[in-house]
Amino acid sequence: MHRISDEQRRLRLGRRHLLAPSVRAREPVAVADAVVALHATDAATVFLSVCARLAEASVPALERALYEDVSLVRLLSLRNTLFAVSSDLAPQVAASTAGAVAVKERRTLLKHLAELANGLDEQWLAATEAATLDALTARGAATGSELSAAVPALRTKITVFPGTKWEAVQGVASRVLRVLAAEGRIRRDRPRGSWTSSQFRWRASEAWPTVSPDEARAELARRWLLSYGPGTVADLKWWTGWTVTATRKALAAVGAEEVTLDTGTGFVAAGDTAAEAPVEPWAALLPGLDPSAMGWADRGFHFDTDHRPALFDRSGNIGPTVWWNGAIVGGWAQRADGEIVWRLLTDLGQEAVTAIEAEAARLSAWVGPARITPRFRTPLERELMA
């Protein structure tokens, strides 16, 4: 089998994830396609991930792609997590992962409604959804609060996990909107406030074209291999949330080629075994949950596991990271006064320090007055904020 070293994997990451200055993109959709899918659980992450990879960072350009052209869309999909993908890839993501998520979300909501035994059944949910869509169509775009004011049923309260230590009272509005969004019947529109806000308005949406789930999984696997390969079955299974069987079937469908790694074996896209051309030395400051840090279950080729306690929270979410030539070497944060501060977790030479300083200045310049606090706080980020 062909051998691909860790060094080659880091070279691939720098070029294919558009992180070296010479390969940065000129528009947001190209960035999304380069990394396949952008983590969008934290609204700021999408903007930070994209602008780090643009030749000229531009918040307005990304807002146009998300809310005007709709060439980028947010989908509850991979691992039941919110991602932003190009509209060209959205049908495959919907068929390969989001569809199953939607079925689970609806089933879970109906189960919780049935536990109340007060008439909140499937018929009630269908009527509530229809009223919600009517209100949204009439308004054009609306927040969850505005829709609740217009649709009395959305103001219903439900108790989830009754009689257990997880018992809690929830408003049904967020659950109904989550199901409608998972099914592609509504989409997230401009937030209230700045680009860092997660208080989105909603807008009615058309369902995505029908694609065979097997075909969709194969296409998603092919794109992942081209962007993240080499990777293992475990890596792709973790990244997508598929079963082992579905993962192996998708890899076989695209003729994935097995290669030898520095530790074990992995897969690349068919014929994608040539040595990656070198790129210039590069530094990057990437946000928490950035795709380049979350693309594999095993990230040993670009990450010293001794640094995990500083850079990850207890749930396994990685915080803001500092990169040098394809490896995570530290973390960064933005303080309350707007200053970008960072710390290295390994010794590097002056060339690296100078490059990281330049990236910190570039980040500070385009972020401007915005303030960024990651949704998932990590020990190093908290220390730097102090």
Secondary structure as a PSIPRED ss2 file (coil, helix, strand):
# PSIPRED VFORMAT (PSIPRED V4.0)

   1 M C   1.000  0.000  0.000
   2 H C   1.000  0.000  0.000
   3 R E   0.000  0.000  1.000
   4 I C   1.000  0.000  0.000
   5 S C   1.000  0.000  0.000
   6 D H   0.000  1.000  0.000
   7 E H   0.000  1.000  0.000
   8 Q H   0.000  1.000  0.000
   9 R H   0.000  1.000  0.000
  10 R H   0.000  1.000  0.000
  11 L H   0.000  1.000  0.000
  12 R H   0.000  1.000  0.000
  13 L H   0.000  1.000  0.000
  14 G H   0.000  1.000  0.000
  15 R H   0.000  1.000  0.000
  16 R H   0.000  1.000  0.000
  17 H C   1.000  0.000  0.000
  18 L C   1.000  0.000  0.000
  19 L C   1.000  0.000  0.000
  20 A C   1.000  0.000  0.000
  21 P H   0.000  1.000  0.000
  22 S H   0.000  1.000  0.000
  23 V H   0.000  1.000  0.000
  24 R C   1.000  0.000  0.000
  25 A E   0.000  0.000  1.000
  26 R C   1.000  0.000  0.000
  27 E C   1.000  0.000  0.000
  28 P H   0.000  1.000  0.000
  29 V H   0.000  1.000  0.000
  30 A H   0.000  1.000  0.000
  31 V H   0.000  1.000  0.000
  32 A H   0.000  1.000  0.000
  33 D H   0.000  1.000  0.000
  34 A H   0.000  1.000  0.000
  35 V H   0.000  1.000  0.000
  36 V C   1.000  0.000  0.000
  37 A C   1.000  0.000  0.000
  38 L E   0.000  0.000  1.000
  39 H E   0.000  0.000  1.000
  40 A C   1.000  0.000  0.000
  41 T C   1.000  0.000  0.000
  42 D C   1.000  0.000  0.000
  43 A H   0.000  1.000  0.000
  44 A H   0.000  1.000  0.000
  45 T H   0.000  1.000  0.000
  46 V H   0.000  1.000  0.000
  47 F H   0.000  1.000  0.000
  48 L H   0.000  1.000  0.000
  49 S H   0.000  1.000  0.000
  50 V H   0.000  1.000  0.000
  51 C H   0.000  1.000  0.000
  52 A C   1.000  0.000  0.000
  53 R C   1.000  0.000  0.000
  54 L E   0.000  0.000  1.000
  55 A C   1.000  0.000  0.000
  56 E C   1.000  0.000  0.000
  57 A C   1.000  0.000  0.000
  58 S C   1.000  0.000  0.000
  59 V H   0.000  1.000  0.000
  60 P H   0.000  1.000  0.000
  61 A H   0.000  1.000  0.000
  62 L H   0.000  1.000  0.000
  63 E H   0.000  1.000  0.000
  64 R H   0.000  1.000  0.000
  65 A H   0.000  1.000  0.000
  66 L H   0.000  1.000  0.000
  67 Y H   0.000  1.000  0.000
  68 E H   0.000  1.000  0.000
  69 D C   1.000  0.000  0.000
  70 V C   1.000  0.000  0.000
  71 S C   1.000  0.000  0.000
  72 L E   0.000  0.000  1.000
  73 V E   0.000  0.000  1.000
  74 R E   0.000  0.000  1.000
  75 L E   0.000  0.000  1.000
  76 L E   0.000  0.000  1.000
  77 S C   1.000  0.000  0.000
  78 L H   0.000  1.000  0.000
  79 R H   0.000  1.000  0.000
  80 N H   0.000  1.000  0.000
  81 T C   1.000  0.000  0.000
  82 L E   0.000  0.000  1.000
  83 F E   0.000  0.000  1.000
  84 A E   0.000  0.000  1.000
  85 V E   0.000  0.000  1.000
  86 S E   0.000  0.000  1.000
  87 S C   1.000  0.000  0.000
  88 D C   1.000  0.000  0.000
  89 L C   1.000  0.000  0.000
  90 A H   0.000  1.000  0.000
  91 P H   0.000  1.000  0.000
  92 Q H   0.000  1.000  0.000
  93 V H   0.000  1.000  0.000
  94 A H   0.000  1.000  0.000
  95 A H   0.000  1.000  0.000
  96 S H   0.000  1.000  0.000
  97 T H   0.000  1.000  0.000
  98 A H   0.000  1.000  0.000
  99 G H   0.000  1.000  0.000
 100 A H   0.000  1.000  0.000
 101 V H   0.000  1.000  0.000
 102 A H   0.000  1.000  0.000
 103 V H   0.000  1.000  0.000
 104 K H   0.000  1.000  0.000
 105 E H   0.000  1.000  0.000
 106 R H   0.000  1.000  0.000
 107 R H   0.000  1.000  0.000
 108 T H   0.000  1.000  0.000
 109 L H   0.000  1.000  0.000
 110 L H   0.000  1.000  0.000
 111 K H   0.000  1.000  0.000
 112 H H   0.000  1.000  0.000
 113 L H   0.000  1.000  0.000
 114 A H   0.000  1.000  0.000
 115 E H   0.000  1.000  0.000
 116 L H   0.000  1.000  0.000
 117 A C   1.000  0.000  0.000
 118 N C   1.000  0.000  0.000
 119 G C   1.000  0.000  0.000
 120 L C   1.000  0.000  0.000
 121 D C   1.000  0.000  0.000
 122 E H   0.000  1.000  0.000
 123 Q H   0.000  1.000  0.000
 124 W H   0.000  1.000  0.000
 125 L H   0.000  1.000  0.000
 126 A H   0.000  1.000  0.000
 127 A H   0.000  1.000  0.000
 128 T H   0.000  1.000  0.000
 129 E H   0.000  1.000  0.000
 130 A H   0.000  1.000  0.000
 131 A H   0.000  1.000  0.000
 132 T H   0.000  1.000  0.000
 133 L H   0.000  1.000  0.000
 134 D H   0.000  1.000  0.000
 135 A H   0.000  1.000  0.000
 136 L H   0.000  1.000  0.000
 137 T H   0.000  1.000  0.000
 138 A H   0.000  1.000  0.000
 139 R H   0.000  1.000  0.000
 140 G C   1.000  0.000  0.000
 141 A C   1.000  0.000  0.000
 142 A E   0.000  0.000  1.000
 143 T C   1.000  0.000  0.000
 144 G H   0.000  1.000  0.000
 145 S H   0.000  1.000  0.000
 146 E H   0.000  1.000  0.000
 147 L H   0.000  1.000  0.000
 148 S H   0.000  1.000  0.000
 149 A H   0.000  1.000  0.000
 150 A H   0.000  1.000  0.000
 151 V C   1.000  0.000  0.000
 152 P H   0.000  1.000  0.000
 153 A H   0.000  1.000  0.000
 154 L H   0.000  1.000  0.000
 155 R H   0.000  1.000  0.000
 156 T C   1.000  0.000  0.000
 157 K E   0.000  0.000  1.000
 158 I E   0.000  0.000  1.000
 159 T E   0.000  0.000  1.000
 160 V E   0.000  0.000  1.000
 161 F C   1.000  0.000  0.000
 162 P C   1.000  0.000  0.000
 163 G C   1.000  0.000  0.000
 164 T C   1.000  0.000  0.000
 165 K C   1.000  0.000  0.000
 166 W C   1.000  0.000  0.000
 167 E C   1.000  0.000  0.000
 168 A E   0.000  0.000  1.000
 169 V E   0.000  0.000  1.000
 170 Q E   0.000  0.000  1.000
 171 G E   0.000  0.000  1.000
 172 V H   0.000  1.000  0.000
 173 A H   0.000  1.000  0.000
 174 S H   0.000  1.000  0.000
 175 R H   0.000  1.000  0.000
 176 V H   0.000  1.000  0.000
 177 L H   0.000  1.000  0.000
 178 R H   0.000  1.000  0.000
 179 V H   0.000  1.000  0.000
 180 L H   0.000  1.000  0.000
 181 A H   0.000  1.000  0.000
 182 A H   0.000  1.000  0.000
 183 E C   1.000  0.000  0.000
 184 G C   1.000  0.000  0.000
 185 R C   1.000  0.000  0.000
 186 I E   0.000  0.000  1.000
 187 R E   0.000  0.000  1.000
 188 R E   0.000  0.000  1.000
 189 D E   0.000  0.000  1.000
 190 R E   0.000  0.000  1.000
 191 P E   0.000  0.000  1.000
 192 R C   1.000  0.000  0.000
 193 G C   1.000  0.000  0.000
 194 S C   1.000  0.000  0.000
 195 W C   1.000  0.000  0.000
 196 T C   1.000  0.000  0.000
 197 S C   1.000  0.000  0.000
 198 S C   1.000  0.000  0.000
 199 Q C   1.000  0.000  0.000
 200 F E   0.000  0.000  1.000
 201 R E   0.000  0.000  1.000
 202 W E   0.000  0.000  1.000
 203 R E   0.000  0.000  1.000
 204 A E   0.000  0.000  1.000
 205 S C   1.000  0.000  0.000
 206 E C   1.000  0.000  0.000
 207 A C   1.000  0.000  0.000
 208 W C   1.000  0.000  0.000
 209 P C   1.000  0.000  0.000
 210 T C   1.000  0.000  0.000
 211 V C   1.000  0.000  0.000
 212 S C   1.000  0.000  0.000
 213 P H   0.000  1.000  0.000
 214 D H   0.000  1.000  0.000
 215 E H   0.000  1.000  0.000
 216 A H   0.000  1.000  0.000
 217 R H   0.000  1.000  0.000
 218 A H   0.000  1.000  0.000
 219 E H   0.000  1.000  0.000
 220 L H   0.000  1.000  0.000
 221 A H   0.000  1.000  0.000
 222 R H   0.000  1.000  0.000
 223 R H   0.000  1.000  0.000
 224 W H   0.000  1.000  0.000
 225 L H   0.000  1.000  0.000
 226 L H   0.000  1.000  0.000
 227 S H   0.000  1.000  0.000
 228 Y H   0.000  1.000  0.000
 229 G C   1.000  0.000  0.000
 230 P C   1.000  0.000  0.000
 231 G E   0.000  0.000  1.000
 232 T C   1.000  0.000  0.000
 233 V H   0.000  1.000  0.000
 234 A H   0.000  1.000  0.000
 235 D H   0.000  1.000  0.000
 236 L H   0.000  1.000  0.000
 237 K H   0.000  1.000  0.000
 238 W H   0.000  1.000  0.000
 239 W H   0.000  1.000  0.000
 240 T H   0.000  1.000  0.000
 241 G C   1.000  0.000  0.000
 242 W C   1.000  0.000  0.000
 243 T C   1.000  0.000  0.000
 244 V H   0.000  1.000  0.000
 245 T H   0.000  1.000  0.000
 246 A H   0.000  1.000  0.000
 247 T H   0.000  1.000  0.000
 248 R H   0.000  1.000  0.000
 249 K H   0.000  1.000  0.000
 250 A H   0.000  1.000  0.000
 251 L H   0.000  1.000  0.000
 252 A H   0.000  1.000  0.000
 253 A H   0.000  1.000  0.000
 254 V C   1.000  0.000  0.000
 255 G C   1.000  0.000  0.000
 256 A C   1.000  0.000  0.000
 257 E E   0.000  0.000  1.000
 258 E E   0.000  0.000  1.000
 259 V E   0.000  0.000  1.000
 260 T E   0.000  0.000  1.000
 261 L C   1.000  0.000  0.000
 262 D C   1.000  0.000  0.000
 263 T C   1.000  0.000  0.000
 264 G C   1.000  0.000  0.000
 265 T E   0.000  0.000  1.000
 266 G E   0.000  0.000  1.000
 267 F E   0.000  0.000  1.000
 268 V E   0.000  0.000  1.000
 269 A C   1.000  0.000  0.000
 270 A C   1.000  0.000  0.000
 271 G C   1.000  0.000  0.000
 272 D C   1.000  0.000  0.000
 273 T C   1.000  0.000  0.000
 274 A C   1.000  0.000  0.000
 275 A C   1.000  0.000  0.000
 276 E C   1.000  0.000  0.000
 277 A C   1.000  0.000  0.000
 278 P C   1.000  0.000  0.000
 279 V C   1.000  0.000  0.000
 280 E C   1.000  0.000  0.000
 281 P C   1.000  0.000  0.000
 282 W C   1.000  0.000  0.000
 283 A E   0.000  0.000  1.000
 284 A E   0.000  0.000  1.000
 285 L E   0.000  0.000  1.000
 286 L E   0.000  0.000  1.000
 287 P C   1.000  0.000  0.000
 288 G C   1.000  0.000  0.000
 289 L C   1.000  0.000  0.000
 290 D C   1.000  0.000  0.000
 291 P H   0.000  1.000  0.000
 292 S H   0.000  1.000  0.000
 293 A H   0.000  1.000  0.000
 294 M C   1.000  0.000  0.000
 295 G C   1.000  0.000  0.000
 296 W C   1.000  0.000  0.000
 297 A C   1.000  0.000  0.000
 298 D C   1.000  0.000  0.000
 299 R C   1.000  0.000  0.000
 300 G C   1.000  0.000  0.000
 301 F C   1.000  0.000  0.000
 302 H C   1.000  0.000  0.000
 303 F C   1.000  0.000  0.000
 304 D C   1.000  0.000  0.000
 305 T H   0.000  1.000  0.000
 306 D H   0.000  1.000  0.000
 307 H H   0.000  1.000  0.000
 308 R H   0.000  1.000  0.000
 309 P H   0.000  1.000  0.000
 310 A H   0.000  1.000  0.000
 311 L H   0.000  1.000  0.000
 312 F E   0.000  0.000  1.000
 313 D C   1.000  0.000  0.000
 314 R C   1.000  0.000  0.000
 315 S C   1.000  0.000  0.000
 316 G C   1.000  0.000  0.000
 317 N C   1.000  0.000  0.000
 318 I E   0.000  0.000  1.000
 319 G C   1.000  0.000  0.000
 320 P C   1.000  0.000  0.000
 321 T E   0.000  0.000  1.000
 322 V E   0.000  0.000  1.000
 323 W E   0.000  0.000  1.000
 324 W E   0.000  0.000  1.000
 325 N C   1.000  0.000  0.000
 326 G C   1.000  0.000  0.000
 327 A E   0.000  0.000  1.000
 328 I E   0.000  0.000  1.000
 329 V E   0.000  0.000  1.000
 330 G E   0.000  0.000  1.000
 331 G E   0.000  0.000  1.000
 332 W E   0.000  0.000  1.000
 333 A E   0.000  0.000  1.000
 334 Q E   0.000  0.000  1.000
 335 R C   1.000  0.000  0.000
 336 A C   1.000  0.000  0.000
 337 D C   1.000  0.000  0.000
 338 G C   1.000  0.000  0.000
 339 E C   1.000  0.000  0.000
 340 I E   0.000  0.000  1.000
 341 V E   0.000  0.000  1.000
 342 W E   0.000  0.000  1.000
 343 R E   0.000  0.000  1.000
 344 L E   0.000  0.000  1.000
 345 L C   1.000  0.000  0.000
 346 T C   1.000  0.000  0.000
 347 D C   1.000  0.000  0.000
 348 L C   1.000  0.000  0.000
 349 G C   1.000  0.000  0.000
 350 Q H   0.000  1.000  0.000
 351 E H   0.000  1.000  0.000
 352 A H   0.000  1.000  0.000
 353 V H   0.000  1.000  0.000
 354 T H   0.000  1.000  0.000
 355 A H   0.000  1.000  0.000
 356 I H   0.000  1.000  0.000
 357 E H   0.000  1.000  0.000
 358 A H   0.000  1.000  0.000
 359 E H   0.000  1.000  0.000
 360 A H   0.000  1.000  0.000
 361 A H   0.000  1.000  0.000
 362 R H   0.000  1.000  0.000
 363 L H   0.000  1.000  0.000
 364 S H   0.000  1.000  0.000
 365 A H   0.000  1.000  0.000
 366 W H   0.000  1.000  0.000
 367 V H   0.000  1.000  0.000
 368 G C   1.000  0.000  0.000
 369 P C   1.000  0.000  0.000
 370 A C   1.000  0.000  0.000
 371 R C   1.000  0.000  0.000
 372 I C   1.000  0.000  0.000
 373 T C   1.000  0.000  0.000
 374 P C   1.000  0.000  0.000
 375 R C   1.000  0.000  0.000
 376 F C   1.000  0.000  0.000
 377 R C   1.000  0.000  0.000
 378 T C   1.000  0.000  0.000
 379 P H   0.000  1.000  0.000
 380 L H   0.000  1.000  0.000
 381 E H   0.000  1.000  0.000
 382 R H   0.000  1.000  0.000
 383 E H   0.000  1.000  0.000
 384 L H   0.000  1.000  0.000
 385 M H   0.000  1.000  0.000
 386 A C   1.000  0.000  0.000
